[in-house]
Amino acid sequence: MRPWFGPEEAEAAAEAVRSGWVAQGPRVAAFEEAFAGWIGAADAVAVSSCTAALHLALTVAGVGPGDEVVVPSLSFIATANAVRYVGASPVFADVDPATGNLTPATVRAVRTAATRAVILVDQGGVPADLDAMRALCDPSGIVVIEDAACAAGSTLRGRPAGAGAAFATYSFHPRKLLTCGEGGMVTVDRPEVGARLRRLREHGMSVSAADRDAADRRGGAPVLESYDELGFNYRMTDVQAAIGLVQLGRLPEMVARRRELADAYRLLLAGVPGLRLVGDPVDAEGTAYGETNHQACWVLLEPGFPVARDAMLGRLAAAGISARRGIMAAHLEPAYADVAHGPLPATETLTRESLILPLFHEMTEVQQNRVAAEFYAAAGVAAPDGTEART
């Protein structure tokens, strides 16, 4: 992955620096307004990372000690970590082997009377079925928090991923399509929830620095802040937000290009036996109900593929091709060795047998052909015209 930046992002960041206001301020507010409008959310609150966004969402949802939160083990470890930040217990559920996402069936298998929330991850940008998960959870008072860290630009039934969620969280890390270098966002379905999130991201302060500055400029009695609850330092800077605003405008073009590249991979790799490329999620009838942004374009090495995953990664590296292992499984990490869990067969297959292909906006046909050639050579089959396998 390489971020797609242009002179517009550089100029926006420079203008923020020239303005003298580089901490959280007017550009953060503008980014929040634009992002909320794009999602169709009641409000959006910018924070320092998606991990911070998850932590705040769980806090505002009232999750705490004694509660259980169902999460996929197949996710970056931050998903489970955020549950522990609020003193709750993560409960690992298995995922759909086709999408890498939680389903109502996998959640139903592990929920208990103590289940207070489900964190529904849009793995690699593949949109999870929020509607189906809410149909399961809402009647029981279980809050669904959509971890859309990878899903900016993905859609579910024609709506942006995260639309309709009580809480949805997004990442702007450099591996994501829309990036500010770092940062995150929480979208919510009620304005009053957004107001509390703003206080919590700034130490629980009742009046923001921007509001105090505006009051000072008007003159009169000073506006003094109070601290009514425990808060955090989870602010985004105006420099980041300035970049984010430009990136948000580029997002449709980014998604279109990544889907074009993923389609090219699908055609190039179609002749490789034992290889499955992730795609849009489909229902039982085979009809797609969402579109992925292909933030991560991963392939599963099925039993018919003759080379083990780690050996394939080594082969690609030797050819000068940067790929990486598939999505991690938190339950296999030492930090979660003390968490009991049931069988997670799909999770363990996906984390053990998948790898993520290089995919970035300016990738060329020649570069994609080089990647494909390595898979044909590893599978021991003839590559199509236009690719050259390494000898």
N, C-alpha and C positions, 0 to 999 in steps of 0.2 A: 504494500500500500504506500502511495505517495500522496500527500495533500495536493490539491489542485488550487494553487494560488496564482494571482496575477497582479499587475501594478495597482489595481483598485484596492486590494487588501492592504498593500504597503502604504498607499496614500491615506487610507482610512485610519490606519494605526498612527501614521505620522501626524495627521490632523488632531487626533486625540492627544498626542504628546504635546503638540504646539498649543493646544487649548489650555494646558495647565491642570486640567481635571483628568487625572489618569486612574483614580480609584473609582469605586462604584458611584455612578452618577447618571447624567442624562442619556448617555448612549446605552447604558444598561437598561434604563426604562424604555428606550425606543426599541431595543432588541426584544425585550419582553412583550411589548405590545404587538410587534410584527410577528413574533413566534406564536403567540396566542391566537392571533388572527389566522395564521396559516393552518394551525391545528384545528381551529374552531372551538377552543377551550374558553372557559369563563375567565381564566387568568393564567399567566405564566410567570414563574419566579426564577430568575437566573441565580446560579450558585457556582461554587468553585469546582465541582466535579459531579458526575452521575452518582458516585458513592455517597457524596453529601446529600444529593437529592433523595436517594433511597432512605438514608438515615432520617431526614426531615419528614419524608412522607410517612414512615412508620411511626415517628414521634407524634405527628399531628393526628394520625389515625388512632392513637391511643394504645398502641401495642407496647407491651412491657413484660416484666418478669412474670412467669407463670403462663404466658401465652405461647402458642406454637404458630409458626409461620411455614407454610408449605412452599418450598423452593425447588427448582431443578438443581440437581448436582451438576448437570451439564451446563455450566455457565462460568464466566470469570468469577473468581472467588469473592469479589466484592459483593455479589448478590447475597451470599450466605453471611458474609461478615456484617453487613448492615443489620441483619436480624440480631446478631449478638451485641451490636452497639447499644440496642435498647433493652438488653437483658432478656430477650425472648429466646426461644429454642428453634433453630432451623430443623425442618423435617424434610428429608430428601424424597422427592417423587421421581419416577421414571418419565421418559419422554417418548413422543412419537418418533419412531426410527426414520420416518421420511422427512420430518421437518426439524427435529431436535427440540421441539417445544412441548411444554406441559399440555395435557388434554384433560377434560372433565373426568375421564376414566382413570387416568393416573393419579389425579388429585383425590378422587373419591376413595381410592385404595388406601390412602394414608391419612386422611383427615380424621380428627377425633373431636371430642367435646371441647378440647382446649384450643382448637384451631381458630385463630383470630384473623388471619390474613393469608393471602396467596400472592406471591410475587411471580407474575407471568412474564417470562422473558421472551422477547422476539429474537431468537437466536440467529446470529449472523445476519440480521436484517429480515429474516423470514417472519412475516407477521403471524403471531399466535391468534387463536380465535377468542378474542375478548368477549364477544357476544355469548358464546357457548359457556365460557367460564363464569361470566356474571349470572347466567341463568342457573348455574349450579350453586354459586356462592351467595348471591343476594338474599334468597329466602332464609338463609341461616345467619344472616348478619355478618358474613365473612367478607372483609374488604379485599378487593382485587387491586393490587398495585401493578401497573404495567411497566416492566423494565424494558423500555424502548431505547436502551443505550445505543444499539446498532441500527435502529430502524427509522431514522429521519429520512423521509422520502419514500418509505414503503407505504402500501395502502392495504386496507382491509375493507372489502365490499365497497370500494370506491371512496373510502374516507382515509385521511392520513392515519397511520398507525399511532395509537394513543388517543384518538378522538373518542369521546364518550367514556373515558376512564375517570374514576374518582380521582386518581393520581396516576400520572404517567411521567416517567423520568427519562432524560436523554443525556447522552455524552457528547462532548465536543473535543475529545482526545484526538491526536493526529491520525489515528487509525480509522477514524470515522469519516463519513463523507463530508459532513458539515463540521468544520473544525475551527476552533479559536486558539489552538495550541493546547489548551486545557479548558475546563469549564463544564457546566451542566445546566439543566433546566428541569423544573417541575411544572407540569400543567395540571390544573385542577378544574373541577366542575362547579365550584361555588366561589364567588369573589371573597367572602369572608375567610375562607381557608387560605387563599392567597395572601391576605393581609397578615395572618398569623405566621405563615411561612417567611414573610419578609422580616418580621420581628425576630424570629428564631435565627435566621441566617446572620444577623448582626447583633449577636450577644443578648438577644431579648430586648433590645433597645426600643422604647416606645415611639421615638421620633428618629427618622433616618438622618444621616449627615446632610443629604441633599435638601431635606425639608428644613433643617436648622439653618442651612446656608440661605435658602430662599427667604426665611423669616428675618434673618439678619439683614438682608438686602432691602427688605421693606421697611426696616426701622421699627421702633417701638420696643415693647417689652421683650426680653430674650425668651426663646423657647428652650425649656430645659427638659431633658429626657429623663425617663425613669426606666428601671429594669425590673419587670414584674414576674419574670420566670427565667429559668436557666436557658441560655441561648448558646450559640456557636459562632465561630468565625468562618462563615462559608460564603463570603462575598465574591462576586466576579468583578473584574476591573473594567473600566471604560475602554481601555485599549483592546481587550479581548472582545468586548461587545461590538466595537466598531468593525472588527474583522468578521464577527459573526453575522452582522447585518449584511455585509457584502456576500458572504458565503450562502446565506439564506436565499438571496436572489439568484445565485448560481445553481441551487439545488436541483430544480427540474432538469437542467442540462446534465448535471452530474449523474443523476439516476438513469436518464435515457442512455448515456454513454456506457455506464456499467452494465445495463441490461443488454446493450448491443454486444459488448465484449463477452458477457456470459453466454449469450446465444452463439457467438462464434466458437467459444470453447466447446459448447455442446455438440456442434457440428463437427469440429475437429476431432473430438474424442469419441465420436459415436462408434467407431470401428474397434475400440479397445475393449476386449472382453473383461468382465469382472470389475467394471468401473461405473459408478453412479454419481452424477453431478447433481447437487442440490438445485431445486427449482422453486417455482411458486407453489404455495400450499393448495391442495385439492381436497374435495370432499369425497364421500364414499362412491359417488357416481363418476368421479374423475374430473369434476368441474372445478376450475380454479376459483377460490373465494378471496384471494389477495394477490398482491404483487410485491415481490421482494426487491429491495434496492441493491442486492448483491454486495452488501458491505463486506461480507466474507464469502468468497466463492469456493466452497469446499467440495471435495470428492470423497466418496466412500470406496475403499478397496474391498470389494466383496470376496467371498471365498474362492472364486475362480481366478482372481488376480495372482500371478505367480511370485510377486515380490512383496515382502513385508513392508509395512508402512515406514518404519524407521529406516530401512534399507533404501526405500524409494526417496525419502528425504535426503539421504546421503548421496544418492545418484544425481538428484537435481542439483544439490550444492556443488558437486564435482563438475557439473556442466555450467556453473555460474548462474544458477537459477535459484532465487530466494523463495522458498516455500516454508511453511511451518506446520507443526502438528495441528490436529483438529482441536476443537473446543475442549478445554480441560474439564475434569470431573472433580469437584471439590471434595467428595467423600473419599477420594484416593489420596488426598494430601495429608501430611502429618498434622496440620492444624485442626483437622476434623476427624482424626482417628478415634476420638472419644464419643463421636455421635453415632448412635445405633441407627440402622436403616434396614429396610427389607431388600429384596432382590431388585437390582437396577440393570437388567440385561441390555436394554437398548442404549442406555447411557454408556455402559462399559464398552459396548461394540463401537459406538460412534467415537468415543475419545481414543480408543486404541487403534482403529482402522481408518480414520479419516485424516486428510491433510488439506490445508488451505493453499490454493493456487495464487500466484502473483496476479493482481488485478489493480490497475490504476488508470486514471483518466487518459493519460497520454501513451498508453501501451500501444505498440504497433503490431501489425499483422505478422511481421517477421518474428517478434518476440513471442507471440502466442504460438506460432508454428514450432519454435524451439522447445517450448514447454510440451506441446503435444508429441513431438518426436521422441522425447524421453519416455513417455508412457508407452508408445508403440514399441520402442526398443525393449523396454522392460517386459512387456507382454509377449515379445517374440513374434509379433505380427508385422506385416508390411505396412509402412506408413503411407498415407495418401499422398498424391502429388503435391509438391509445394513444401513438404517438410523433409528434413534430413536428420535421421537418427544419428547420434554420436556412435562412433565405432569403438 
